[in-house]
Amino acid sequence: METNELLKRVRQIEIKTRGLSSNIFAGQYHSAFKGRGMTFSEVREYQYGDDVRDIDWNVTARFNKPYVKIFEEERELTVMLLIDVSASLDFGTVKQLKKDMVTEIAATLAFSAIQNNDKIGVIFFSDKIEKFIPPKKGRKHILYIIRELIDFKPESQRTDIKLAIEYLTNVIKKRCTAFFLSDFIVQQDFRNALTIANRKHDVVAIQVYDQRIEDLPNVGLMRVRDAETGHVQYVDTSSPSLRKVHHEWWMKRQVHLNEVFTKSNVDSVSIRTDQDYVKSLLNLFAKRN
């Protein structure tokens, strides 16, 4: 993308997403993610209604009466965006490409984080770690992230979600809130890696997908190419049974994916490219309050 066109696109996304984060997400973002990073402050005697999980057993044993740990909310969070830049994201049939929606959602979350005085960093991944942008604050840093979101050229076409999750666990030492943006269309078991990551960090999964992966259009013989492997095949979409089988495959995939997120204790949301991501994100935030 040429420099002038890139700057224009950056400015458009900044105006739209900064406005969203200021006017819509300001309170919801803070209330949904505050208190996820906690520091130990002091102990006091147990009071009725205290969470038994906060009991300090060493102090309790010393004084022969129950004491609980008191935690204070950390004033700032570290927010990480894990962005899938594999070839499957470069697809869209209705309103926009999956990649474009991911860019807007990521930029909106980034501006929300900055307004909350949080640091923000990014991990771009395919089947390798393409780029790591360490967490920082400030508008200049945000605009750099948006430029990279728009114009980043990955070296690989494929996806390895497990690798990206393990990289997050290893590279970010302090607890963070991590937003994982992908279409999650992989034949890969990443549940164990996700469970481990979510014990250390607060992981949130945001799936972006196109309606044509959910329902094939009835357009006769269609040439289909896998963006990541290059495999080409022809599909007869005029066949009701084929469209039915395809839809059932997708629904089973979604059920399995949601089970993975649920069992890993990860909050998640699925957003279609022709839908309003603002409403979906607000519902996600509300679910966390």
C-alpha positions in Angstrom: 0.0 0.0 0.0 1.4 3.4 -1.0 2.3 5.8 1.9 -0.4 8.4 1.3 -3.1 5.7 0.9 -1.8 4.0 4.1 -1.9 7.2 6.1 -5.4 8.0 4.9 -6.6 4.5 5.9 -4.9 4.8 9.3 -6.6 8.2 9.8 -10.0 6.7 8.8 -9.6 3.8 11.3 -8.4 6.1 14.0 -11.4 8.5 13.7 -13.9 5.6 13.7 -12.4 3.4 16.4 -11.2 6.2 18.7 -14.8 7.5 18.6 -16.2 4.1 19.4 -13.8 3.6 22.3 -14.5 7.1 23.7 -18.3 7.2 23.3 -19.4 3.6 23.6 -16.7 1.5 25.3 -15.3 3.9 27.9 -17.1 2.6 31.0 -17.9 -0.9 29.7 -14.2 -1.7 28.9 -13.0 -0.6 32.3 -15.6 -2.4 34.3 -15.2 -5.6 32.2 -11.4 -5.8 32.7 -10.6 -3.9 35.9 -9.4 -5.9 38.8 -8.0 -8.7 36.6 -4.5 -7.7 37.7 -4.4 -7.7 41.5 -1.5 -7.0 44.0 -1.4 -8.3 47.6 -1.9 -5.5 50.1 -2.4 -6.9 53.6 -4.3 -9.4 55.8 -7.2 -9.0 58.2 -9.5 -11.2 60.2 -12.0 -13.2 58.3 -15.5 -11.6 58.2 -18.8 -13.3 57.3 -19.2 -13.2 53.5 -15.5 -13.2 52.7 -14.3 -15.6 49.9 -12.8 -18.7 51.6 -10.3 -18.9 48.7 -8.7 -15.7 50.1 -7.8 -17.3 53.5 -4.1 -17.0 54.3 -3.5 -20.4 55.9 -0.1 -19.5 57.3 -1.4 -16.5 59.2 -4.5 -18.4 60.2 -2.4 -21.2 61.7 -0.2 -18.7 63.6 -3.1 -16.9 65.3 -5.5 -19.8 65.5 -8.3 -17.7 63.9 -9.0 -17.2 60.1 -7.3 -14.4 58.3 -7.9 -13.4 54.7 -5.6 -11.7 52.1 -6.6 -8.3 50.9 -5.8 -7.4 47.3 -5.7 -4.1 45.6 -6.6 -3.6 41.9 -3.5 -2.7 39.9 -4.0 0.8 38.4 -3.0 -0.2 34.9 -3.2 -3.4 32.9 -1.1 -4.8 30.1 -3.2 -5.6 27.1 -1.9 -7.9 24.4 -3.6 -8.4 20.9 -2.8 -11.7 19.3 -3.6 -11.2 15.6 -4.0 -14.1 13.1 -2.4 -12.9 9.9 -2.6 -16.2 8.0 -4.1 -16.2 4.4 -7.5 -17.4 5.5 -8.2 -13.9 7.0 -7.8 -12.4 3.6 -11.4 -13.4 2.6 -14.8 -11.8 2.6 -18.0 -12.0 0.5 -20.4 -9.5 1.9 -19.4 -6.3 3.8 -15.6 -6.6 4.3 -12.7 -8.9 4.6 -12.2 -10.8 7.8 -8.8 -9.1 8.0 -10.5 -5.6 7.8 -12.9 -6.4 10.7 -10.0 -7.8 12.8 -8.1 -4.5 12.2 -11.1 -2.4 13.3 -11.8 -4.5 16.4 -8.1 -4.5 17.4 -7.8 -0.7 16.9 -11.0 -0.2 19.0 -9.6 -2.3 21.8 -6.3 -0.5 21.6 -7.8 2.9 22.0 -10.0 1.6 24.8 -6.9 0.3 26.5 -5.0 3.6 26.1 -8.0 5.6 27.5 -7.8 3.3 30.5 -4.1 4.1 30.9 -3.2 0.5 30.0 -0.2 -0.6 28.0 -0.9 -2.3 24.7 1.2 -4.7 22.7 0.7 -7.0 19.7 1.7 -10.5 18.5 1.2 -11.2 14.8 1.2 -14.9 14.1 0.7 -17.4 11.2 2.3 -20.8 11.7 5.2 -18.8 13.1 5.5 -15.7 15.2 5.6 -13.0 12.5 6.2 -10.0 14.7 6.1 -9.0 18.4 5.4 -5.4 19.3 6.2 -5.0 23.1 3.5 -3.3 25.2 3.7 0.5 25.5 1.4 3.5 26.1 0.6 6.5 23.9 -1.1 7.6 20.7 2.1 7.4 18.7 2.4 3.7 19.7 -1.3 3.1 18.8 -0.9 4.6 15.3 2.1 2.4 14.7 0.1 -0.6 15.7 -2.8 0.4 13.3 -0.3 0.9 10.5 1.0 -2.6 11.0 -2.5 -4.0 11.3 -3.4 -2.5 7.9 -0.2 -3.1 5.9 1.6 -6.1 7.6 2.8 -8.7 5.1 3.2 -12.1 6.7 6.0 -14.5 5.6 3.7 -17.6 5.9 0.2 -18.4 4.7 -0.7 -21.0 7.4 -1.9 -21.0 11.0 -0.6 -22.4 14.2 -2.8 -21.2 17.1 -1.1 -23.4 19.7 2.3 -21.8 18.9 0.9 -18.3 19.3 -0.7 -19.2 22.7 2.5 -20.8 24.0 4.5 -17.7 22.8 2.2 -15.4 24.8 2.6 -17.6 27.9 6.4 -17.5 27.6 7.1 -13.9 26.5 4.7 -11.9 28.7 5.9 -12.4 32.3 3.4 -10.1 34.1 -0.3 -11.0 34.0 -2.1 -9.4 31.1 -5.4 -9.3 29.3 -5.0 -11.0 26.0 -7.4 -10.6 23.1 -7.1 -13.5 20.6 -8.4 -12.5 17.2 -8.7 -15.2 14.6 -11.2 -17.2 12.5 -10.1 -20.3 14.4 -10.5 -22.4 11.3 -7.8 -25.0 12.2 -7.6 -28.7 12.6 -5.5 -28.5 15.7 -5.8 -29.3 19.4 -4.8 -26.1 21.3 -7.0 -26.6 24.4 -4.2 -27.5 26.8 -2.1 -24.6 25.7 -5.1 -22.2 26.1 -5.9 -23.5 29.6 -2.3 -23.0 30.7 -2.2 -19.5 29.2 -5.5 -18.5 30.8 -4.2 -19.5 34.3 -1.4 -17.0 33.9 -3.2 -14.4 31.9 -6.8 -13.3 31.2 -7.5 -14.6 27.7 -10.4 -13.5 25.6 -11.2 -15.1 22.2 -12.8 -13.1 19.4 -13.7 -15.2 16.3 -14.3 -13.4 13.1 -15.8 -15.4 10.2 -17.6 -15.0 6.9 -21.2 -16.2 6.3 -20.1 -18.3 3.3 -18.1 -20.6 5.6 -21.4 -21.1 7.5 -23.7 -21.5 4.4 -22.7 -22.2 0.9 -24.5 -20.2 -1.8 -26.6 -22.0 -4.4 -24.5 -20.9 -7.5 -23.9 -24.2 -9.2 -20.4 -25.5 -9.8 -17.9 -23.5 -7.8 -14.1 -23.5 -7.8 -12.9 -23.4 -4.2 -9.2 -22.7 -3.2 -7.8 -23.2 0.3 -6.0 -19.9 1.0 -3.5 -21.5 3.3 -2.6 -24.7 1.4 -3.4 -23.7 -2.2 -5.5 -26.8 -2.7 -8.2 -26.4 -5.3 -11.4 -28.4 -5.8 -14.7 -28.0 -7.5 -17.9 -28.1 -5.5 -21.5 -28.5 -6.8 -23.3 -26.0 -4.6 -26.6 -26.7 -6.4 -26.9 -29.9 -4.4 -29.1 -29.4 -1.3 -27.6 -32.4 0.4 -24.0 -31.0 0.0 -25.1 -27.6 1.3 -26.7 -29.3 4.3 -23.6 -31.4 5.0 -21.4 -28.3 4.8 -23.7 -26.4 7.2 -23.7 -29.3 9.7 -19.9 -29.5 9.5 -19.7 -25.8 10.4 -22.1 -26.1 13.3 -20.2 -29.1 14.7 -17.0 -27.1 14.5 -18.5 -24.2 16.4 -19.9 -26.5 19.1 -16.4 -28.0 19.5 -14.7 -24.6 19.5 -17.1 -23.3 22.2 -16.4 -26.4 24.3 -12.7 -25.7 24.1 -13.2 -22.1 25.2 -15.6 -23.1 28.0 -13.4 -25.9 29.3 -10.4 -23.5 29.2 -12.5 -20.9 31.1 -11.9 -18.4 28.3 -14.6 -15.8 27.5 -15.4 -15.7 23.8 -17.5 -14.1 21.1 -18.1 -15.0 17.4 -18.7 -12.2 15.0 -19.7 -12.5 11.3 -18.2 -9.9 8.9 -21.6 -8.7 7.9 -22.7 -8.1 11.5 -22.2 -5.2 13.9 -19.0 -5.9 16.0 -19.9 -3.1 18.3 -22.9 -4.9 19.7 -21.0 -8.2 19.9 -18.2 -6.6 21.9 -20.6 -4.8 24.3 -22.4 -8.1 24.9 -19.0 -9.7 25.6 -18.1 -6.9 28.1 -21.5 -7.2 29.8 -21.0 -10.9 30.2 -17.8 -10.2 32.2 -19.3 -7.8 34.7 
